[in-house]
Amino acid sequence: MSESNDSQSFDIIKESHALSGEPEQLAEFYQKWADTYDEDVSNEEYTGPEYITNYFIDILQKENNQADNQLKILDAGCGTGLVGIVLDKKGYHNLDGCDLSEEMVEVAKQTGVYQTLNGGIDINNMKSFSDAQYDATISCGVFTLGHVPPTAIKELLRITKKDGLVVVSTRSSYYDSTDFQAVCDSLEQEGQVKILDHSTGPYIAEEDAHYWAFRVC
Ligand SMILES: C[S@@+](CC[C@H](N)C(=O)[O-])C[C@H]1O[C@@H](n2cnc3c(N)ncnc32)[C@H](O)[C@@H]1O
């Protein structure tokens, strides 16, 4: 895809929300989008990565009375690495990334901020990841229309250590039209997770997102 103007950027983001959630279709879509993704989301004032990183650090500070920057963190659905870049700037260098799209991961490699990066990883079923592998998991822009179902949160919890932190964004249109809240409430009732925080914040020009912080039980 070649250089985008603002209206093309808006349109491609909308197009991504109309996908089926089928991993093959998403992988094909992001294969074509990888080269111009950063430009398109910048045209639409995508501030989610900056916001979620500050949110993550705030929660760490509140929960642990310190924001330990040695934590082993996974950026799940890292895309081109926009979250990793901000984490790196804030001093968090013990960072891995994974994404369904090999091409998005190729762009993320160029950031130089991830220790390990894996493409071809579907967060609905992260077979190659062990239980309790990470101190913290962060995921921005993945719980969005056309991408993954709310139940994908269970895999992010599984691969995160007990007492570890999972922080995700859910774009408002996704939050409003899925049962994400109900899925999280029932995980909390089952004692699998504690919802530490749920609040709204800036995300992209068109709309805000809900931001969630979970402690794995
Ligand atoms: C809107 S982008 C967000 C990327 C990055 N986190 C950011 O904030 O810029 C969504 C990303 O989710 C990835 N993705 C979509 N479905 C996925 C799945 N089932 N498993 C893993 N990644 C997925 C896409 O390949 C894409 O890189």
The ligand as an SDF file (V2000), in Angstrom:
LIG
                    3D

 27 29  0  0  0  0  0  0  0  0999 V2000
   -4.6170   -2.3860   15.5770 C   0  0  0  0  0  0  0  0  0  0  0  0
   -3.1910   -3.4070   15.5430 S   0  0  0  0  0  0  0  0  0  0  0  0
   -2.4230   -2.9780   17.1000 C   0  0  0  0  0  0  0  0  0  0  0  0
   -0.9530   -3.2350   17.0650 C   0  0  0  0  0  0  0  0  0  0  0  0
   -0.1610   -2.6000   18.2210 C   0  0  0  0  0  0  0  0  0  0  0  0
   -0.4350   -3.2730   19.4740 N   0  0  0  0  0  0  0  0  0  0  0  0
   -0.4680   -1.1380   18.3220 C   0  0  0  0  0  0  0  0  0  0  0  0
   -1.0390   -0.7010   19.3320 O   0  0  0  0  0  0  0  0  0  0  0  0
   -0.1170   -0.4280   17.3600 O   0  0  0  0  0  0  0  0  0  0  0  0
   -3.8250   -4.9990   15.8650 C   0  0  0  0  0  0  0  0  0  0  0  0
   -2.7680   -6.0790   15.8500 C   0  0  0  0  0  0  0  0  0  0  0  0
   -3.3660   -7.2900   16.3270 O   0  0  0  0  0  0  0  0  0  0  0  0
   -2.8630   -8.3470   15.5770 C   0  0  0  0  0  0  0  0  0  0  0  0
   -3.8070   -9.4500   15.6780 N   0  0  0  0  0  0  0  0  0  0  0  0
   -5.0420   -9.5590   15.1570 C   0  0  0  0  0  0  0  0  0  0  0  0
   -5.6130  -10.7130   15.5090 N   0  0  0  0  0  0  0  0  0  0  0  0
   -4.7040  -11.3600   16.2790 C   0  0  0  0  0  0  0  0  0  0  0  0
   -4.6950  -12.6250   16.9340 C   0  0  0  0  0  0  0  0  0  0  0  0
   -5.7390  -13.4490   16.8720 N   0  0  0  0  0  0  0  0  0  0  0  0
   -3.5970  -12.9710   17.6120 N   0  0  0  0  0  0  0  0  0  0  0  0
   -2.5120  -12.1410   17.6760 C   0  0  0  0  0  0  0  0  0  0  0  0
   -2.4740  -10.9330   17.0890 N   0  0  0  0  0  0  0  0  0  0  0  0
   -3.5540  -10.5490   16.3980 C   0  0  0  0  0  0  0  0  0  0  0  0
   -2.7150   -7.7890   14.1760 C   0  0  0  0  0  0  0  0  0  0  0  0
   -1.8460   -8.5580   13.3860 O   0  0  0  0  0  0  0  0  0  0  0  0
   -2.2220   -6.3820   14.4780 C   0  0  0  0  0  0  0  0  0  0  0  0
   -0.8160   -6.3330   14.5090 O   0  0  0  0  0  0  0  0  0  0  0  0
  1  2  1  0
  2  3  1  0
  2 10  1  0
  3  4  1  0
  4  5  1  0
  5  6  1  0
  5  7  1  0
  7  8  2  0
  7  9  1  0
 10 11  1  0
 11 12  1  0
 11 26  1  0
 12 13  1  0
 13 14  1  0
 13 24  1  0
 14 15  1  0
 14 23  1  0
 15 16  2  0
 16 17  1  0
 17 18  1  0
 17 23  2  0
 18 19  1  0
 18 20  2  0
 20 21  1  0
 21 22  2  0
 22 23  1  0
 24 25  1  0
 24 26  1  0
 26 27  1  0
M  CHG  2   2   1   9  -1
M  END
$$$$
